[in-house]
Amino acid sequence: MFGRYRSLMHPPGVPRLVVSVLIGRIPIGIFSLAIVLLVRQETHSFAQAGAASAAWALGAGVVAPLQGRLVDRFGQPAVLIPSTLLNASAVAAIVVGARAGAPTWVLALFAWLGGAALPPLGACMRSIWADAFSDDASARSTAYTFESMIAELFYIVGPAITTGLIAIGSASAALLLAIGLSAAGTLAFATAARSRAWRSDDSAPRSRAGALAAPGMRTLMLAIVPTGIAFGALEVAMPAFAVAQGHPAGLAGIFLSAMAVGSLLGGLWYGARAWSGPIVTRFIGLQALFMVGLLPLLVADSIWSMAVLMTIAGLALAPSAAAGYLIVDHVAPAGTVTEATTWVMTANIAGGALGAALGGLLAQHTSVHAALILACVGPFFGTLVTLARRRTLEAAPAPAQLTS
């Protein structure tokens, strides 16, 4: 079963990059939570903590495509090294500023800079996978599934590390550890031979629209934003559900971790198989499966039933992400592979922000079930968009390779 995953380590130089990514991306699950807890601890204000967290997410979402375009133009080290240094400086400034009683706008500014400078390690690693397995779509599918599974793992391990460090130290200690891990992993990645040698395809003329010049990329964006709404709505609905059941809102972490575990399990099974048939059809099927998996959440009536149902709902997440990234390989214009990957992340962030805002209003003024319904509706519209614009996903530069 695990033979396909072991084969990912065969290309020269890849094992070092994988280890570097494992180290450098752990902070993804630490930064945002630790910033919220630090600012709340030092300012005693949830409003300031929320502003800093929102600024971080906004910076990461808005600037990521620009970072991706720069990577495609100038190479990975030229972007990764400056970004990790700026990220470390900005996060350190948040720690110092919060302790010194800096005003909200100062903390938000540094949080925005920290998010904007977050090194695009995930996108760079996917570019490496695309290059290493350029002639083997099945292997790329396994590699992208592996990447999605690792991302879910970070969102389980990161908050646990943060909680542990706060218990024995402080939120500042968690952020300082995150700075160290991010910088160490990113520098190890950027100085690796394979990363230094990687170059984007610059044989085709570039458009000012970059990756979004391709209709297929615009379709993916339109499909991913409503799916991302589900994640944002769930982040608000889960604390509200816990409170409605008579438990602390912090118990919501169990539900979100359960979904991440489900995604890991689904990805482990999906990536270990060799798939046949059109990748676009499979992507639509996985989108629909995610939507169907969310529906049972509406009948959860206890903490344990919700945890189980969230695990089931997460089963299609990693496979769906892997299928989406495989489509990106075919629809993104030549020379924009890294930028295209970062646009997918931006679409998820945008959808998540909208879902959290709408879900919060619904949970506050109507009911928890209304927020859960929103979470179910998002993937439904995402699936409809993909179906309606399917031809743009199939009109790829190499349609004969759209099976894997």
Residue pairs with C-beta under 8 A, 6 or more apart in sequence:
1 272
2 272
3 272
4 139
4 142
4 271
4 272
4 273
4 274
5 142
5 146
5 271
5 272
7 139
7 142
8 14
8 18
8 129
8 139
8 142
8 143
8 146
9 15
9 18
11 132
11 133
11 194
12 194
13 192
13 193
13 194
14 128
14 132
14 194
16 188
16 192
16 194
17 125
17 128
17 189
17 192
17 194
17 195
18 125
19 188
20 121
20 185
20 186
20 188
20 189
20 192
21 121
21 122
21 125
21 150
21 185
21 189
22 150
22 185
23 181
23 184
23 185
23 188
24 119
24 121
24 181
24 182
24 184
24 185
24 186
24 188
24 189
25 121
25 122
25 150
25 151
25 154
25 182
25 185
26 154
26 157
26 158
26 161
26 178
26 181
26 185
27 158
27 177
27 178
27 179
27 181
27 182
28 118
28 151
28 154
28 155
28 158
29 154
29 155
29 156
29 157
29 158
29 159
29 161
29 162
30 158
30 159
30 161
30 162
30 174
30 175
30 177
30 178
31 56
31 91
31 114
31 118
31 175
31 178
32 53
32 56
32 57
33 158
33 159
33 162
34 162
34 166
34 171
34 174
34 175
34 178
35 49
35 52
35 53
35 56
35 91
35 94
35 111
35 114
35 171
35 175
36 49
36 50
36 52
36 53
37 49
37 162
37 166
37 171
37 174
38 94
38 95
38 98
38 170
38 171
38 172
38 174
38 175
39 45
39 48
39 49
39 52
39 94
39 98
39 107
40 46
40 48
40 49
41 98
41 170
41 171
42 98
42 99
42 101
43 49
43 98
43 101
43 104
45 104
47 104
48 104
48 107
51 104
51 107
51 108
52 94
52 104
52 107
52 108
52 111
53 111
54 108
54 353
55 107
55 108
55 109
55 111
55 112
55 115
56 111
56 112
56 114
56 115
57 115
57 349
57 352
57 353
58 112
58 115
58 353
59 111
59 112
59 113
59 114
59 115
59 116
59 117
59 118
60 115
60 116
60 118
60 345
60 349
61 115
61 345
61 346
61 349
61 350
61 353
62 116
62 346
63 115
63 116
63 117
64 118
64 120
64 123
64 342
64 343
64 345
64 346
65 210
65 211
65 339
65 342
65 343
65 346
67 79
67 83
67 120
67 123
67 342
68 120
68 123
68 211
68 336
68 338
68 339
68 340
68 341
68 342
68 343
69 210
69 211
69 336
69 338
69 339
70 78
70 79
71 78
71 79
71 80
71 120
71 123
71 124
71 127
71 200
71 338
71 339
72 200
72 335
72 336
72 337
72 338
72 339
73 200
75 196
75 198
75 199
76 124
76 127
76 189
76 190
76 195
76 196
76 198
77 190
77 191
77 195
77 196
79 119
79 120
80 119
80 120
80 121
80 124
80 186
80 187
80 189
80 190
80 195
81 186
81 187
81 190
83 117
83 118
83 119
83 120
83 186
84 117
84 119
84 182
84 183
84 186
84 187
84 190
85 183
86 113
86 117
87 114
87 117
87 118
87 119
87 179
87 182
87 183
88 179
88 182
88 183
90 110
90 111
90 113
90 114
90 117
91 110
91 114
91 175
91 178
91 179
92 176
92 179
93 110
93 113
94 107
94 110
94 111
94 114
94 175
95 172
95 175
95 176
97 106
97 107
97 110
98 107
99 172
118 182
119 182
119 186
120 338
120 342
121 185
121 186
121 189
122 147
122 151
122 341
122 345
123 338
123 341
123 342
123 345
124 189
124 195
124 198
124 338
125 147
125 189
126 143
126 144
126 147
126 325
126 337
126 338
126 341
127 198
127 200
127 337
127 338
127 341
128 194
128 195
128 198
129 140
129 143
129 144
129 147
130 140
130 329
130 337
131 198
132 143
133 139
133 140
133 143
137 279
137 326
137 329
137 401
137 403
137 404
138 274
138 275
138 404
140 326
140 329
140 404
141 271
141 275
141 279
141 322
141 323
141 326
141 404
142 271
142 272
144 321
144 322
144 325
144 326
145 267
145 270
145 271
145 318
145 319
145 321
145 322
146 267
146 271
147 322
147 325
148 263
148 267
148 317
148 318
148 319
148 321
148 322
148 325
149 263
149 264
149 267
149 268
149 271
149 318
151 321
152 260
152 261
152 263
152 264
152 267
152 314
152 317
152 318
153 260
153 264
155 256
155 257
155 260
156 257
156 260
156 261
159 253
159 257
161 174
161 177
162 171
162 174
165 171
165 173
165 174
165 177
166 173
166 174
189 195
190 196
200 335
200 336
200 337
200 338
201 334
201 335
201 337
202 335
203 334
203 335
204 333
204 334
204 335
206 333
206 335
206 336
207 213
207 333
210 333
210 336
210 339
211 217
211 332
211 333
211 336
211 339
211 340
211 343
212 218
212 221
212 343
213 333
214 331
214 332
214 333
215 331
215 389
215 392
215 395
216 327
216 330
216 331
216 332
216 392
216 393
216 395
216 396
217 328
217 331
217 332
217 333
217 340
217 343
218 392
219 331
219 385
219 386
219 389
219 392
219 393
220 324
220 327
220 328
220 331
220 343
220 344
220 347
220 393
221 343
221 344
221 347
222 385
222 389
223 287
223 382
223 383
223 385
223 386
223 389
224 324
224 344
224 347
224 348
224 351
224 382
225 347
225 350
225 351
225 354
225 382
226 351
226 377
226 378
226 379
226 380
226 381
226 382
226 385
227 287
227 290
227 348
227 351
227 378
227 379
227 382
228 347
228 348
228 349
228 350
228 351
228 352
228 354
228 355
228 378
229 351
229 352
229 354
229 355
229 358
229 374
229 375
229 377
229 378
230 290
230 294
230 351
230 355
230 374
230 375
230 376
230 378
230 379
231 348
231 351
231 352
231 355
232 351
232 352
232 353
232 354
232 355
232 356
232 357
232 358
232 359
233 355
233 356
233 358
233 359
233 362
233 371
233 372
233 374
233 375
233 378
234 255
234 256
234 259
234 355
234 359
234 372
234 375
235 252
235 256
235 352
235 355
235 356
235 359
236 355
236 356
236 359
236 360
236 363
236 371
237 359
237 363
237 368
237 371
237 372
237 374
237 375
238 252
238 255
238 256
238 306
238 310
239 249
239 250
239 251
239 252
240 249
240 363
240 368
240 371
241 252
241 255
241 300
241 306
241 368
241 372
242 248
242 249
242 250
242 251
242 252
242 255
242 303
243 249
244 368
245 302
245 303
247 303
251 303
254 303
254 307
255 306
255 307
255 310
256 310
258 307
258 308
258 310
258 311
258 314
259 310
259 311
259 313
259 314
259 317
260 314
261 311
261 314
262 310
262 311
262 312
262 313
262 314
262 315
262 317
263 314
263 315
263 317
263 318
264 318
265 311
265 315
266 314
266 315
266 316
266 317
266 318
266 319
267 317
267 318
267 319
267 322
270 318
270 319
270 322
271 318
271 319
271 322
275 282
275 404
276 403
276 404
277 403
278 394
278 402
278 403
279 323
279 326
279 327
279 330
279 402
279 403
279 404
280 327
280 386
280 390
280 393
280 394
280 402
282 323
283 320
283 323
283 324
283 327
283 386
283 393
284 383
284 386
284 387
284 390
286 316
286 319
286 320
286 323
287 316
287 320
287 379
287 382
287 383
287 386
288 379
288 383
289 315
289 316
289 320
290 313
290 316
290 317
290 320
290 379
291 376
291 379
291 380
291 382
291 383
293 312
293 313
293 314
293 315
293 316
294 313
294 372
294 375
294 376
294 379
295 376
296 309
296 312
296 313
297 306
297 309
297 310
297 313
297 372
297 375
297 376
298 369
298 372
298 373
298 376
300 306
300 309
324 344
325 341
325 344
326 404
327 393
327 396
328 337
328 340
328 341
328 344
329 337
330 396
330 397
330 398
330 399
330 401
330 402
331 392
331 393
331 395
331 396
332 339
332 340
334 397
351 378
355 374
355 375
355 378
358 374
359 371
359 374
359 375
360 371
362 370
362 371
362 374
363 370
363 371
386 393
394 402
396 402
